[in-house]
């Protein structure tokens, strides 16, 4: 009898896990040149963004919120700005530090594009994984956040989300990512 209960429990766990996994679908945003998997249909919103050089830009946010997590892909059009990749990414990292402790900060490369991978511990108890990339004067910020009520148990889904991001075209290797390493290249405690 006990083994029947264990088998039934294990089957229920597998079924709920498979159901959660099957809800993930790839969303292609060809106008922004990327794709990413979301655990549902993303809501799209826009907001103003001020670049480091004062240029006004538009930030487009694609997001899905669930009980345990928030999944966001933000794209900032910096085509009218004169800032470079290091400045754009450094500005994003600085903004993330306002409400989070950066616990991991490492250079990254995605489809030939340079950027950063970060792990954040929110002052509210949340945990986030973040991918930042700057390509053709567009800044991409992919962030999966485990909400405070469930910060550790859903972290695998946050990694799945940020790792599912890719550009629609792979660029050839262009050498070192940045001419002058910016402050964000350091991986040190704050």
C-alpha positions in Angstrom: 0.0 0.0 0.0 2.8 2.4 0.9 4.5 1.8 -2.4 1.3 2.6 -4.3 1.0 5.9 -2.4 4.7 6.7 -3.2 4.2 5.9 -6.9 1.0 8.0 -7.1 2.8 10.9 -5.4 5.8 10.6 -7.7 3.5 10.5 -10.7 1.6 13.6 -9.6 4.9 15.5 -9.1 6.1 14.4 -12.6 2.7 15.4 -14.2 2.7 18.8 -12.6 6.4 19.4 -13.5 5.7 18.3 -17.1 2.7 20.6 -17.2 4.7 23.6 -16.0 7.4 22.8 -18.5 5.0 22.5 -21.4 3.7 26.0 -20.8 7.0 27.5 -21.8 7.0 28.6 -25.4 9.5 30.5 -27.5 8.5 34.0 -28.5 10.2 35.6 -31.5 10.4 39.4 -31.6 11.8 39.9 -35.1 11.4 43.7 -35.0 13.8 43.7 -32.1 16.0 40.8 -33.4 15.7 38.3 -30.5 13.8 35.4 -29.2 13.2 34.1 -25.7 11.1 31.5 -24.0 8.3 32.7 -21.6 6.1 30.6 -19.3 3.0 32.3 -20.8 2.0 35.1 -23.1 4.0 38.2 -22.3 2.4 41.6 -21.7 4.1 44.4 -23.7 4.6 47.9 -22.3 6.8 50.9 -23.1 8.4 53.6 -21.0 10.8 56.5 -21.4 14.5 55.9 -20.8 17.2 58.4 -20.4 20.6 57.2 -21.6 23.9 58.1 -19.8 24.5 60.9 -22.3 21.0 62.4 -21.7 19.5 61.1 -24.9 15.8 60.2 -24.5 15.0 56.7 -25.6 12.2 54.1 -25.5 12.3 51.0 -23.3 10.1 48.2 -24.5 9.3 45.6 -21.8 7.9 42.1 -22.4 6.8 40.5 -19.1 5.1 37.5 -17.5 4.3 37.5 -13.8 3.5 34.4 -11.9 2.9 33.7 -8.2 6.6 32.7 -7.7 8.4 34.8 -10.4 8.6 37.6 -12.8 10.1 37.2 -16.3 11.1 40.3 -18.2 12.8 41.0 -21.4 13.5 44.7 -21.9 14.9 46.3 -25.1 16.1 49.9 -25.2 16.5 51.7 -28.5 19.7 53.7 -28.2 20.1 54.4 -31.9 19.9 58.2 -31.3 22.4 58.1 -28.4 26.2 58.5 -28.7 27.0 56.0 -25.9 29.1 52.9 -26.4 28.4 49.3 -25.2 30.5 49.7 -22.0 28.6 52.9 -21.0 25.2 51.4 -21.8 25.8 48.2 -19.9 27.5 50.0 -17.0 24.4 52.3 -16.7 22.1 49.2 -16.5 24.3 47.5 -13.9 24.3 50.7 -11.8 20.5 50.9 -12.0 20.2 47.2 -10.9 22.5 47.9 -7.9 20.0 50.5 -6.5 17.7 47.8 -5.1 19.9 44.7 -5.2 23.2 43.3 -4.1 25.2 42.0 -7.1 26.4 38.5 -6.0 27.8 37.5 -9.4 29.0 39.6 -12.3 30.8 38.0 -15.3 31.5 39.0 -18.9 29.3 37.2 -21.4 29.0 36.6 -25.1 25.8 35.7 -26.9 25.7 35.1 -30.7 28.9 37.1 -31.1 27.6 40.0 -28.9 29.3 41.1 -25.7 27.5 41.6 -22.4 27.2 40.6 -18.8 25.7 37.8 -16.7 24.6 38.9 -13.2 23.0 37.3 -10.1 21.2 39.7 -7.8 19.9 39.4 -4.3 17.1 41.9 -3.8 16.8 44.0 -0.7 13.2 42.6 -0.6 14.4 39.0 -0.4 14.1 38.2 -4.1 16.7 36.6 -6.3 17.3 37.4 -10.0 19.4 36.2 -12.8 20.2 38.8 -15.5 21.7 38.9 -19.0 22.7 42.2 -20.5 23.8 42.7 -24.1 24.4 45.7 -26.3 24.1 45.1 -30.0 23.8 47.6 -32.9 22.9 50.4 -30.5 20.2 48.4 -28.7 20.5 47.3 -25.1 18.9 44.0 -24.1 18.1 43.2 -20.5 16.7 39.7 -19.8 15.8 39.2 -16.1 14.2 36.4 -14.3 13.2 37.2 -10.7 12.2 34.7 -8.0 9.9 36.6 -5.7 10.6 36.8 -2.0 7.9 34.3 -1.1 9.6 31.7 -3.3 13.1 33.0 -3.9 15.0 29.7 -4.0 12.5 27.2 -5.2 11.9 28.8 -8.6 15.5 29.9 -9.4 16.0 27.1 -11.9 13.2 28.6 -14.0 14.9 32.0 -13.8 18.1 30.5 -15.3 16.0 28.7 -17.9 14.5 32.0 -18.9 17.7 34.0 -19.2 19.5 31.2 -20.9 16.7 30.8 -23.5 17.5 34.3 -24.9 19.2 34.5 -28.2 19.6 36.9 -31.1 18.2 36.1 -34.6 21.6 36.3 -36.3 25.0 35.2 -35.0 27.7 37.8 -35.5 31.3 36.8 -36.3 33.8 37.0 -33.5 34.8 40.7 -33.2 37.7 40.4 -30.8 37.7 41.7 -27.3 34.3 42.9 -26.1 35.3 46.4 -25.0 38.3 48.6 -25.6 38.3 50.0 -22.1 37.0 47.7 -19.4 34.3 49.5 -17.5 33.7 49.3 -13.7 31.2 46.5 -14.2 34.0 44.1 -15.3 34.9 43.6 -11.7 33.3 40.7 -9.8 33.7 41.9 -6.2 31.4 42.2 -3.2 29.8 45.6 -2.7 
